[in-house]
Each structure stands twice: as C-alpha cells, then as structure tokens.
C-alpha cells in the first residue's frame, strides 16, 4: 500500500493522487484515485469500498506511512468491520 502524489488534478473530482494496492497472492495491482489531502478515515473508506468488499480482509498490509496515520487507519477499519481493536499493556 503506497501513495503516488503530486499528480496533475484530473477527473470530475480533481483527484491529485493515487493509492496503490499490490496483491502479491493474486499478482495484481489496483490504482485508486484519491486526494493528497485525504485523511486516514477517507483512506479507510476507499480501502473498504475497493479492496475489502471485493477481495476480503487482507492478512497483512505493508505501508510506509507514519504510525499516527497507520493507527487511525486501522482504528477506522476495525470500526467499519464491527471488530474491537485491543492493545496489550505488556
């Protein structure tokens, strides 16, 4: 999972970035138009609507985004799934 940013705005929604999702199992890639300014919540919905709804929940997601974004992304995604996200205190 990675982003390509700095693109010229295009489409009726003026997308200026792409969220790239690579599925190593299926040997496929998806390029989802988005905005550079999208939040973790926006990205969670984009992921939900385009990946989970068609392929199911992935076992592993690799991303180089900062920990704060990643934490918000997972929290939002677990809320959408109706699953509790618990952290250990050890």
N, C-alpha and C positions, 0 to 999 in steps of 0.2 A: 504494500500500500504506500503510494507516494503521490506527490503533487507536482504538476508542471504549472508554473506560474509565469506571469509576465507576457501572456498571450494578448494579442490584439482583441478587444471586445468583439464578440460575434453572436449571431443568433438574435432572436427577438428579446431574449433576456440579458443580452450583453455579457455572456459568460467570458471570463478572462483567465480561467484556469481549468485544469483537468485533474480529476482524481483517478489515478492509475491503479487498478487492481489486477494482480497477476495470480492466476490459479495454477500452481505447479502440477497438481493432480490431473486437471483437465487439459493442461498445456494450452491455456488460453489467457487472454488479457482483455480487460474492459477499460475503456477510457470514458469516464463520466464527466460531462461538462459541469463546471461549478464556478464559484466566485472566490477570488483570493481572500476575500473578507469573511467567508463562511466560518461559522463557529463550530465547536465540537458537536453541538446539537444539530446544526444543519448537516454536518457530515454524517452523523449517526442516522438521520432520516434518509439521506442519499444512499448510504450503505444498506439500510433496511430495505428500501424500495427496490434497489437494483441488484443486490447480492443475496441477502438472506431470503428474500421472497422467491428467488428463482433457483438458488443453489443450496440453501440451508445455512446453518450456522457453521462457520469455519472452525477448525480445531486450533489453528494458530494464525495470528495476524502479526506481521513484522512491519514496523513503521519507525522512521527516524524522527518523528515529531517529539516535541518536548514532553516531559512527564505530566505537566498540568493538563495539556491538551489530551493526551492519551487517557488520563484518569477521567476527565469529563466525557470523552467519547465512550469509554466502557460503561460509566455510570448511566449515561443516556441509553445506551444499547441494552443494558440489563433491565432498565425501567420498561423499555418497549417490549422486551421478552417476558416481563412479569416475573423476573427472577431476582432474588436477593443477591447482592454483591457484598460478601463479607471478607474482612481483612483480619489476619491473625495478629495477635499482640505479642507474639514471641520474638 
